């Protein structure tokens, strides 16, 4: 799973990302790693922000919303590819 996660991070990270973009990228990278290697990381996902102000955990509700958004995006892309 680490290869898939680092590939997504390498391809999508950019300087000056917003905090939200960083959270979404992190979730996407973990999601892909878990998809490719189901035994990786168990069933849950923990994400935290660490910055100059301190640290905070991202709620499971927010993580789940990002997972749904990612799944919908992937389904749309699959439909577009199948139409070609």
C-alpha positions in Angstrom: 0.0 0.0 0.0 2.9 2.4 0.6 3.7 2.6 -3.1 0.2 3.6 -4.0 0.0 6.2 -1.2 3.3 7.8 -2.0 2.5 7.9 -5.8 -0.7 9.8 -5.1 1.1 12.2 -2.7 3.9 12.7 -5.2 1.6 13.4 -8.1 -0.9 15.6 -6.3 1.0 17.6 -3.6 1.8 21.2 -4.4 3.1 24.1 -2.4 0.6 26.4 -0.8 -2.1 23.7 -0.5 -5.0 24.7 1.7 -5.5 22.7 4.9 -8.6 21.2 3.3 -6.7 20.2 0.2 -4.1 18.5 2.4 -6.7 16.6 4.3 -8.4 15.4 1.2 -5.1 14.4 -0.4 -4.2 12.4 2.8 -7.5 10.6 2.9 -7.2 9.8 -0.8 -3.7 8.4 -0.4 -4.7 6.2 2.5 -7.9 5.1 0.7 -5.9 4.0 -2.3 -3.4 2.1 -0.2 -6.2 0.3 1.6 -8.0 -0.5 -1.7 -4.8 -2.0 -3.2 -3.8 -3.8 0.0 -7.0 -4.6 2.0 -5.0 -5.9 5.0 -3.3 -2.5 5.4 -4.5 -0.4 8.3 -7.6 -2.2 9.4 -11.1 -0.8 8.9 -10.7 2.7 10.3 -8.7 5.8 9.3 -7.3 8.4 11.5 -6.2 11.8 10.2 -4.7 14.7 12.1 -3.5 18.2 11.4 -0.2 19.2 13.0 0.9 22.8 12.5 2.3 25.8 14.4 -0.9 26.2 16.4 -0.8 22.6 17.7 -2.7 19.5 16.5 -6.2 18.3 16.1 -7.9 15.2 14.8 -10.2 15.2 11.8 -13.6 13.9 12.7 -14.8 10.6 11.4 -17.8 12.5 9.9 -15.4 14.7 7.8 -13.3 11.7 6.8 -16.4 9.8 5.7 -17.6 12.7 3.6 -14.3 12.8 1.8 -14.4 9.1 1.2 -17.9 9.4 -0.3 -16.7 12.3 -2.5 -13.7 10.3 -3.7 -15.9 7.2 -4.4 -18.3 9.3 -6.5 -15.5 10.9 -8.4 -14.0 7.5 -9.2 -17.4 6.1 -10.3 -17.8 9.1 -12.6 -14.3 8.5 -14.2 -15.1 4.8 -14.7 -18.3 5.7 -16.5 -16.4 8.2 -18.8 -13.8 5.6 -19.6 -16.4 2.9 -20.4 -18.1 5.2 -22.8 -14.9 5.6 -24.9 
